[in-house]
Amino acid sequence: MARQRKEKSVKDIKLEHPDRSGPTKETLVDFAKGRDLFAEADRRQRELNGEGPLLSPRTERIFETILWTGVIATVHFTFDVLVQRQYAMEVDWFAIVQRTFTAWLLFIGLFYVLHPHYSHKSFFPLVPQEYQETVRQAIFFVASTIGGCYLIHISNNYGYIAVMKQAPPVGCLWVWAVVEMDILWAFPSLCIAVAYAYKNGYGFR
């Protein structure tokens, strides 16, 4: 004779809240995003559909570099004008354009090498692929921290000539470095700059 299983009473079942904590390890979605697998799949699907890319990856990367650095150059131009206006000097437009163009060429080289692009996933030849992004973030963290503290330092201690020459490019470097970083890197960098200003008694005037 078959034995009947005794069903548990509702009172015997322990009630618990569901686990609402996020995953503690990298998920497959994070893995795919970190390696641009979704973008690669879209490009592959377009190729299968006969919709080839309009631009080659290198050309696309060059245009992206020119576009982004053009924005940075515009910020540099604005900073340069504001600094000269701050010291009530007559604006030398030719000198401002010349300095902006020089800074633009410099940022083109830096941006092309350090900005991520699907066609260029390895920034540093001797660094393993899984550490490439960490090293890139660390470089921008150092650049942001040093640039921010140095900008605060020269603005409060140097003469107007030194400030006019150094503040625009250093300010652009600081802004770009913060934009390139993740929030977990950018926030501590900004906190260090604020702490540096507070420790040295610098304030907003």
C-alpha positions as CSV (number, residue, x, y, z in Angstrom):
1,M,0.0,0.0,0.0
2,A,1.4,3.3,-1.0
3,R,2.2,5.8,1.7
4,Q,0.6,9.1,1.4
5,R,2.9,12.1,1.9
6,K,1.8,14.4,4.6
7,E,1.4,17.9,3.3
8,K,2.9,20.7,5.4
9,S,0.6,23.1,7.0
10,V,0.7,26.7,6.0
11,K,1.8,27.5,9.5
12,D,4.9,25.3,9.1
13,I,6.2,27.3,6.1
14,K,8.6,30.1,7.2
15,L,7.9,33.4,5.6
16,E,11.0,35.4,4.5
17,H,11.5,38.6,2.6
18,P,12.9,38.1,-0.9
19,D,16.6,38.9,-1.4
20,R,16.6,42.4,-3.0
21,S,20.3,42.8,-3.0
22,G,22.0,43.1,-6.4
23,P,24.4,40.5,-7.8
24,T,27.7,40.5,-6.0
25,K,29.6,39.4,-9.1
26,E,29.8,40.5,-12.7
27,T,26.7,39.4,-14.6
28,L,26.5,38.3,-18.2
29,V,25.0,41.6,-19.1
30,D,27.9,43.5,-17.5
31,F,30.3,41.2,-19.2
32,A,28.7,41.9,-22.6
33,K,28.6,45.7,-22.0
34,G,32.2,45.8,-20.9
35,R,33.4,44.2,-24.1
36,D,30.9,46.0,-26.4
37,L,29.3,42.7,-27.4
38,F,25.9,44.3,-28.0
39,A,27.4,46.8,-30.4
40,E,29.4,44.1,-32.1
41,A,26.2,42.0,-32.5
42,D,24.4,45.0,-34.0
43,R,27.2,45.6,-36.5
44,R,27.3,41.9,-37.4
45,Q,23.5,41.9,-37.9
46,R,23.7,44.9,-40.2
47,E,26.5,43.2,-42.2
48,L,24.2,40.1,-42.6
49,N,21.4,42.3,-43.7
50,G,23.6,43.9,-46.3
51,E,23.7,47.2,-44.4
52,G,27.4,47.7,-44.2
53,P,28.9,50.6,-42.2
54,L,29.1,54.0,-43.9
55,L,32.5,54.6,-42.4
56,S,35.4,52.4,-41.6
57,P,36.2,52.0,-37.8
58,R,39.4,54.2,-38.2
59,T,37.5,56.9,-40.0
60,E,34.7,56.8,-37.5
61,R,37.2,57.1,-34.6
62,I,39.0,60.1,-36.3
63,F,35.6,61.9,-36.7
64,E,34.7,61.1,-33.1
65,T,38.0,62.5,-31.9
66,I,37.6,65.7,-34.0
67,L,34.1,66.2,-32.7
68,W,34.9,65.7,-29.0
69,T,38.1,67.7,-29.1
70,G,36.3,70.5,-30.9
71,V,34.0,70.8,-27.9
72,I,37.1,70.9,-25.6
73,A,38.7,73.5,-27.8
74,T,35.5,75.6,-27.5
75,V,35.7,75.3,-23.7
76,H,39.4,76.4,-23.8
77,F,38.5,79.4,-26.0
78,T,35.8,80.4,-23.5
79,F,38.1,80.0,-20.5
80,D,40.8,82.1,-22.2
81,V,38.3,84.9,-22.9
82,L,36.9,84.8,-19.3
83,V,40.4,84.9,-17.7
84,Q,41.4,88.0,-19.7
85,R,38.0,89.6,-18.9
86,Q,38.6,88.8,-15.2
87,Y,41.8,90.9,-15.2
88,A,40.1,93.7,-17.2
89,M,42.5,93.4,-20.1
90,E,41.9,94.0,-23.7
91,V,41.1,90.7,-25.4
92,D,43.7,89.7,-27.9
93,W,41.6,87.5,-30.2
94,F,44.4,86.4,-32.4
95,A,46.5,85.2,-29.4
96,I,43.4,83.4,-28.0
97,V,42.7,81.6,-31.3
98,Q,46.4,80.7,-31.6
99,R,46.5,79.2,-28.0
100,T,43.2,77.4,-28.6
101,F,44.4,75.8,-31.8
102,T,47.6,74.6,-30.1
103,A,45.6,73.1,-27.2
104,W,43.2,71.5,-29.7
105,L,46.1,69.7,-31.4
106,L,47.3,68.5,-28.1
107,F,43.9,67.2,-27.0
108,I,43.5,65.4,-30.3
109,G,46.5,63.3,-29.6
110,L,45.5,62.6,-26.0
111,F,41.8,61.9,-26.9
112,Y,42.7,59.6,-29.8
113,V,44.9,57.4,-27.5
114,L,42.9,57.4,-24.3
115,H,39.2,57.6,-25.3
116,P,37.6,54.2,-25.6
117,H,36.4,53.0,-29.0
118,Y,35.2,49.6,-30.2
119,S,38.0,49.4,-32.8
120,H,40.7,50.1,-30.2
121,K,40.2,48.1,-27.0
122,S,43.8,47.9,-25.9
123,F,45.2,51.2,-24.7
124,F,48.4,49.9,-23.2
125,P,50.3,47.0,-25.0
126,L,51.8,45.4,-21.8
127,V,48.6,45.5,-19.7
128,P,46.2,42.5,-19.8
129,Q,42.8,43.2,-21.4
130,E,40.8,42.9,-18.1
131,Y,42.9,45.6,-16.5
132,Q,42.9,48.0,-19.5
133,E,39.9,50.1,-18.3
134,T,41.1,50.2,-14.7
135,V,44.5,51.6,-15.8
136,R,42.7,54.1,-18.1
137,Q,40.5,55.2,-15.2
138,A,43.5,55.5,-12.9
139,I,45.3,57.8,-15.4
140,F,42.3,60.1,-15.6
141,F,41.9,60.0,-11.8
142,V,45.6,61.2,-11.4
143,A,45.2,63.8,-14.1
144,S,41.9,65.1,-12.6
145,T,43.3,65.2,-9.1
146,I,46.6,66.9,-10.0
147,G,44.9,69.3,-12.5
148,G,42.2,70.3,-10.1
149,C,44.6,71.0,-7.2
150,Y,47.0,72.8,-9.5
151,L,44.3,75.0,-11.0
152,I,43.2,76.0,-7.5
153,H,46.8,76.6,-6.5
154,I,47.8,78.9,-9.4
155,S,44.5,80.8,-9.2
156,N,45.2,81.8,-5.6
157,N,49.0,82.2,-5.7
158,Y,50.3,83.1,-9.1
159,G,50.2,86.4,-10.9
160,Y,47.7,87.2,-13.7
161,I,50.1,86.4,-16.5
162,A,50.8,82.9,-15.3
163,V,47.1,82.4,-14.6
164,M,46.1,83.6,-18.2
165,K,48.6,81.2,-19.7
166,Q,48.0,78.1,-17.6
167,A,44.4,78.2,-16.3
168,P,42.6,77.5,-19.7
169,P,44.5,74.3,-20.7
170,V,44.6,73.0,-17.1
171,G,40.9,73.7,-16.6
172,C,40.1,71.9,-19.9
173,L,42.2,68.9,-18.8
174,W,40.4,68.8,-15.5
175,V,37.0,68.9,-17.1
176,W,37.8,66.3,-19.7
177,A,39.3,63.9,-17.1
178,V,36.2,64.2,-14.9
179,V,33.9,63.5,-17.9
180,E,36.0,60.4,-18.9
181,M,35.8,58.8,-15.4
182,D,33.1,56.7,-13.9
183,I,31.3,58.2,-10.9
184,L,33.2,56.0,-8.5
185,W,36.5,57.6,-9.7
186,A,35.3,61.1,-10.4
187,F,33.7,61.8,-7.0
188,P,36.8,61.0,-4.9
189,S,38.9,63.1,-7.3
190,L,36.6,66.1,-6.8
191,C,36.5,65.6,-3.1
192,I,40.4,65.7,-3.0
193,A,40.3,69.0,-4.9
194,V,37.8,70.5,-2.5
195,A,39.7,69.2,0.5
196,Y,42.9,70.7,-0.9
197,A,41.2,74.1,-1.2
198,Y,39.8,73.9,2.3
199,K,43.1,72.8,3.8
200,N,44.9,75.8,2.3
201,G,42.2,78.3,3.2
202,Y,41.1,79.0,-0.3
203,G,37.6,80.1,-0.7
204,F,35.2,81.4,-3.4
205,R,35.5,85.2,-3.9
